[in-house]
Amino acid sequence: MAVWQEDLAACLWGTGPLLHTLEMYRVPSAAILRSESGIELAVVHAPRHDLYHVGVIAPKDMYLDETVTPPTSITVHPAAVPAARSVSSALLADYHRAVFQVQLNHLGDDLAWAHEAFEPGTVQDPPQQELAGAFARFAAIAPHIIAALRTNDAHPFNAHEKAFLERMDATFGQPGPASEDPGAAREVPSVDPLALWLTEGDGLVELARAAGRAAPTQSALSVARATAAPRALPSPPVQVAASPSLR
């Protein structure tokens, strides 16, 4: 097998027909498609068939969790529109589902570590560097989780969950439109965000996991949606911010 085939096979995230083809056949060439958000797809022609195998290259900026099932490569016909729909509705949905699960696991690991390492009363002001880094990772991803939960219609939230989501949204949600008055003072959160993360952050992670289980075929709780009528292989939907490698 050609060296470049070995390199490509090693970079793939997941199994399926693309990996099998790279391991079993000599493939003369491959195409790499990259979206503006950095997601990369590998495309190779299926030997002896007028078909194409499409798979995902592992994200370079994310520590991959082996407990998460990676996206499986798919096989598509050369017709652009059906191929694009299959990639968007199957492969990319599976990719975002896996990325979302990895991110939730990272956030859960961060919280478990913080609870073990810092007993009540031991958090400094400003907080210790590692603790501040873990909190920053949560604060960067939490707005996307909250927005996704608000648009998820597959998981019915009870009154307690709705109230909890409102509380988290008030502290970590995406900011609303800017005030028309440039001199208006920015509203100060009534809750310490770091304290809220330590005491209730795992609740948001578990709520997102539960909603994800209720809609397993949707990518990142419906944040990524297939386009209605793509004309070619589409740019993948916007990716939820990726967590860096943990300690």
Secondary structure, DSSP 8 states (H G I E B T S, - for coil): --HHHHHHHHHB-S-SHHHHHHHHS-----EEEE-TT--EEEEEE-TTSS-EEEEEB--TTS---TTS-----EEE-S-HHHHHHHIIIIIIHHHHHHHHHHHHHHHHHHHHHHHHH--TT---SS--HHHHHHHHHHHHHHHHHHHHHHH--SS---HHHHHHHHHHHHHHS---S--S-TT------SS-HHHHHHHHHHHHHHHHHHHHHHSTTSBTTTTB---SS-SSS--------------
